[in-house]
């Protein structure tokens, strides 16, 4: 015979070590990509000024500012809560029902507060 059995065993052992190693390397690269995506998202938020807007809106909690978004203008809504991405707004309608609205900070173009 031209091929002996030792070459097949070597190849089998080699593959048993190669596949787990390749899997571990793939998982590691996947986690690095995830970390990089998180860093990029943070940098984009800093560039857009969303963190500053979020900080500014936290000072507006309990007040009724006029919020101008991309498509609409929101008036007479109380700012209830703010995090890095969202603003929670609330008001009582004419029927006495409480309405709650969430608005993305990135959609806000300007905020105006008239103080007495």
C-alpha positions as CSV (number, residue, x, y, z in Angstrom):
1,X,0.0,0.0,0.0
2,X,1.1,3.5,-0.8
3,X,-0.7,5.2,2.2
4,X,-0.2,3.8,5.6
5,X,-2.6,4.2,8.6
6,X,-0.3,6.6,10.6
7,X,-1.0,9.5,8.3
8,X,-4.7,9.2,8.8
9,X,-4.3,9.2,12.6
10,X,-2.1,12.2,12.5
11,X,-4.6,14.1,10.4
12,X,-7.5,13.0,12.7
13,X,-5.6,14.2,15.8
14,X,-4.6,17.5,14.0
15,X,-8.2,18.2,13.2
16,X,-9.4,17.5,16.8
17,X,-7.0,20.3,17.9
18,X,-7.5,22.6,15.0
19,X,-11.3,23.0,15.2
20,X,-11.6,23.9,18.9
21,X,-8.7,26.4,18.4
22,X,-10.5,28.0,15.4
23,X,-13.7,28.2,17.4
24,X,-12.0,29.9,20.4
25,X,-10.3,32.4,18.1
26,X,-13.7,33.1,16.4
27,X,-15.4,33.7,19.7
28,X,-12.6,36.0,20.8
29,X,-12.8,38.1,17.6
30,X,-16.6,38.3,18.0
31,X,-16.2,39.7,21.6
32,X,-13.6,42.2,20.3
33,X,-16.0,43.4,17.6
34,X,-18.8,43.8,20.2
35,X,-16.4,46.0,22.4
36,X,-15.5,48.1,19.3
37,X,-19.1,48.6,18.4
38,X,-19.8,49.8,22.0
39,X,-16.8,52.2,21.8
40,X,-17.9,53.6,18.4
41,X,-21.5,54.1,19.7
42,X,-20.1,56.1,22.7
43,X,-17.9,58.2,20.5
44,X,-20.8,59.0,18.2
45,X,-23.0,60.0,21.1
46,X,-20.2,62.3,22.4
47,X,-19.8,63.8,18.9
48,X,-23.5,64.5,18.5
49,X,-23.7,66.2,21.9
50,X,-26.4,63.8,23.2
51,X,-24.7,63.4,26.6
52,X,-24.8,67.2,27.1
53,X,-28.4,67.3,26.0
54,X,-29.2,64.5,28.4
55,X,-27.5,66.4,31.3
56,X,-29.4,69.5,30.4
57,X,-32.7,67.7,30.2
58,X,-32.1,66.2,33.7
59,X,-32.2,69.7,35.0
60,X,-35.7,70.0,33.4
61,X,-37.2,67.2,35.4
62,X,-40.6,68.4,36.8
63,X,-40.7,71.4,34.5
64,X,-42.6,72.0,31.2
65,X,-40.1,73.0,28.5
66,X,-41.0,73.4,24.8
67,X,-39.1,70.7,23.0
68,X,-38.6,71.0,19.3
69,X,-37.9,67.8,17.5
70,X,-37.2,66.9,13.9
71,X,-40.9,66.7,13.0
72,X,-42.9,68.3,15.8
73,X,-43.0,70.7,18.7
74,X,-44.0,69.4,22.1
75,X,-45.5,71.8,24.7
76,X,-47.2,71.4,28.0
77,X,-45.5,68.1,28.8
78,X,-43.7,67.5,32.1
79,X,-40.3,66.0,31.9
80,X,-40.5,62.9,34.2
81,X,-37.2,61.1,33.6
82,X,-34.1,61.2,31.4
83,X,-31.4,58.7,30.6
84,X,-28.7,58.7,27.9
85,X,-31.0,57.8,25.1
86,X,-34.6,58.7,26.1
87,X,-36.7,61.4,27.7
88,X,-39.9,60.4,29.4
89,X,-42.7,63.0,29.1
90,X,-46.1,63.1,30.8
91,X,-49.2,65.2,30.9
92,X,-52.9,65.0,31.8
93,X,-55.3,65.4,28.9
94,X,-58.7,67.1,28.9
95,X,-60.4,63.9,30.0
96,X,-58.2,63.7,33.1
97,X,-56.2,60.7,31.8
98,X,-52.5,60.7,32.2
99,X,-50.5,60.3,29.0
100,X,-46.9,59.2,28.8
101,X,-44.6,59.6,25.9
102,X,-41.0,58.6,25.3
103,X,-38.8,60.6,22.9
104,X,-35.3,59.8,21.7
105,X,-32.7,62.5,22.7
106,X,-31.1,62.3,19.2
107,X,-34.4,63.5,17.7
108,X,-34.4,66.7,19.8
109,X,-33.2,69.8,18.0
110,X,-33.9,72.5,20.7
111,X,-35.3,72.9,24.2
112,X,-36.8,76.1,25.5
113,X,-38.0,76.9,29.1
114,X,-39.9,80.0,30.0
115,X,-39.5,80.6,33.7
116,X,-41.8,83.0,35.7
